[in-house]
Amino acid sequence: MAAPSEPVEFSGHCYCGAVQFTLILHAPATFSGFCHCEDCQRAHASPMYQFAYIDASAFTLLAGQDSVKSYVRDETKAPELRRWFCTHCGSRVYNTLLPTLEGKVRSHIGVFPSLLTDRTAGQHALLKPRYHLHSKEATVPLECVHDRLPRR
């Protein structure tokens, strides 16, 4: 997918609005989709959720820096994944991920399109889901989801 000629800006916030952020995207998300793993189901209190991992430089907290805390469930299992939430309303605001890609450490932010002000932003070409992750752990019948996305 070709990068847009002009950057695209999205804004978003947590449930109560204390934490506000902006995304300025020059290229599509590194990876995006719907996650069905048990950890994410529990962390988001949902059978699945949409995510898009973007370069950390594209994400800016505009307000509420002192209202976010992070949580790592198991430092030995996935120490690179840190979930950030609003201390006022409890909304998951973003994840940070420090994976090694092609031998280089790159910092990524996992954003949740459901928090964006534009409720259709999750279908924008830069954030659009590309697959269902951990589909074998799904608690909803994926055969009823006709989005033609690959299941991993």
N, C-alpha and C positions, 0 to 999 in steps of 0.2 A: 504494500500500500504506500503510495507516495505521500510525502509530507505536505501539509497545506502550505500555500504561498504565504499566508499570514497566520500568526499564532491565534489560537482560539482560547478564549478565557471563559472559565466556568466559576461560579461562586457557590458556596454551600455553607451549611451550619448544622450543629447538633440539634437535638429535639427542642431544648429550651432556648437556643440561640446564643448562649454564652460563648461558645467556641465558633468562630467564623473563619473561613479559609477561602483561598482562591487557587485555581489551577490555571496555568498558562501553558498550553500544549502546543508544541511545534511538530510533534510526531505522534503516531498512534501509541497506545499503551504497550509496554513491553510484553505483558500478557494480561488477558482479561477473560472473564467467564463467570460461571456460577459454581460455587463450592458446595459440596454435599458432605464433607467429612464430619465425623462426630465432634471433633474439637470445635469447628466453626459453628456447627448447629448449637452447641452449648454456649459458646461465646456470644452468639448473636440471637439466641433464643428463637431460632427460626430453622425450618427444615433445609433451607438453602439461602444463599445470598449472592448478590452480584458484586464483583470486585474488579478493579482495574489497577494494575501496578504500573506506576509511572516513575520517571526519573525524579529523584528527590528535589532537584533544582526547579522543577515545575510546580511545586507545592509551597504555599506560603500561608502561615497562620496569621490572620489579620487581627483577631481578638481572642481573648481567653487563654493565652499562653499559660497563665497561672492556674487555669481550670482543667488542665489535662494531666492525667497520670497514666502510667503504663503498667502493663502486667505481662509477665512471661510465665506460662503455666509450668513448663518443665525445661529447665536450663540444659539438661542432658539430652532431651529429645529434639528440641527445635530452638536453640538459643538465639538463632538469627531472627526469629519472628517475635516482635514485640507489639502488643495490641494497646492502642491509646484510646482513652475514653474521657468523657466529660465528667468531672467530679460532682456536678450539680444534678444532671439528669440521667447520667449513666450511659448515654449513647456511645456506641463505638464510633469513633471519629475517623481513625485511620490506623493502618498497621505500618510498621517499619520493617524492612527486610534487607539484610546485608548478605546477599548470596554471592558466590563466586561464579562469574560468567566468563567463559573463555579465558580462565586464568587470571582475571582481574576482579577485584572487589568493587562492586557498584552498589550504591545506596538507592533503594527504591522505597516509595511510599505506596501503600495499598489504599486506594480510595474506594468509597462506596457510592456509586451513582445515585442511590436512593436519598442521599443527603444533599444532593445538588439542588439549587433553587429552581433550575429548569428541570421539571419532572421528566422531560423526554431526553435529557442529556445522556442517559445510559444507552441510548440507541444511536448516538452520534458516532460517526465512523472512527473517531479517535478513542472512544471508550467502549464501543460495542463488544459484547461477549463473543468469544471465539470458540469456547468449548465448555463442557460440564466436567468439572474436576472431582475426583473421588466418587464417581457415579455409583460404584458398587456399595457405597455407604448411604445412598439416598434413602430417605424415609418417605418420600412421595413417589408415586408411580411415574417414572420418567417416560414410560411409553405413552403417557397422556400429554407429554410436552412435545409439540410438533415444531420445534424451531430449527431442525436439521443440523444442529451443532453436534460435533463429535463428542462422544462420551469417553472419558479417560478414567 
